[in-house]
Amino acid sequence: MVFAVVIIGELLAFILTLAPLSIEQQRWNDLALISLFIQWNGLLGSSSLCILRPFFVNYSNQFVATTSYLVLLLVIIFVSELSFFIIDYYQLGLIIPSTTHWEFLLHNLLIGSIISALALRYFYIQHQWRMKIQMESKTKLQLLQARIRPHFLFNSMNTIASLTRTKPQDAERITEDLAELFRMLLKEQKELIPWSEELTLSQRYLDIEKQRLRERLSVEWSIENIPDEMMVPALLLQPLLENAIFHGIEPEIDGGLIRIKVEYKLRQLILCIENNNSKKPAHRKGNQMALDNIRERLEVFYQGRASINCKEVGDLHFTILKLPYLSESESLL
């Protein structure tokens, strides 16, 4: 906002300087003084409104707009009075030749009232546009999250059903673990959660899958210096692990190994999931749908600063996720 005020003020100074016909040398002198005058008005006005922002929270838009407009006019009067005193004291008549005190004040107030009204309108429209973008992004995220949660529940129920007849004790234990897992999921309906919570949720999910697949599933973790307070999208890691199991471990009679390496470099979380490379085409569509969902969520949260890529090297499949550091105070939504 401050940068926009400075730029708008400088453009106005150029317009006011170029409008009258004057000699070249005087024009540059006028530009310097007019720029100084306008920038003081703009910066003091912006600072005043920022200070009053907490006071405006509980009032209507009409009251806030009217009060803001009056505050800007008071700032113009104050700066005009101060400027006239300085110009008169230092005999800078080149900027206000043959101009009385009241003429100078009314001239500035008239121009300032018009510019202030236009500026307030511009910033109001800009604020409304940003709010609209945020609401659309939040709605999109909720829809994407809504696709993930039922899918996770459906697969979890299938896991229990598959063990009910053959291993009822394991099915009972998994049901208890799932209840705890869903308690964590439903405790707080947030789009962003601390990395430590996402890690705990994912580890619980893998524990459940280990009980189902037994020796067919092996997991190796490597986690290096990840800030626990780092915020990540909820249910981001679990779908990737589910894909690794469903598309890389289950199709193989002997199962396989999943390696998860997580490191933190240059304020960026880098996660790599390595699993067997399934050649069965029937699995590819589901895998792509999950990846597309995650890509859309990353785009909404990080606006192009995060990435997820897949590559195949021989009999291995790699999923590489990169996330910039995001604290709770820095959240985009």
PyMOL commands that set and color helices and strands:
alter all, ss='L'
color gray80, all
select helices_A, chain A and resi 2-18+24-56+61-89+101-164+168-187+195-216+237-249+281-302+328-330
alter helices_A, ss='H'
color red, helices_A
select strands_A, chain A and resi 192-194+217-224+231-233+256-264+268-276+307-313+316-324
alter strands_A, ss='S'
color yellow, strands_A
deselect
rebuild
show_as cartoon
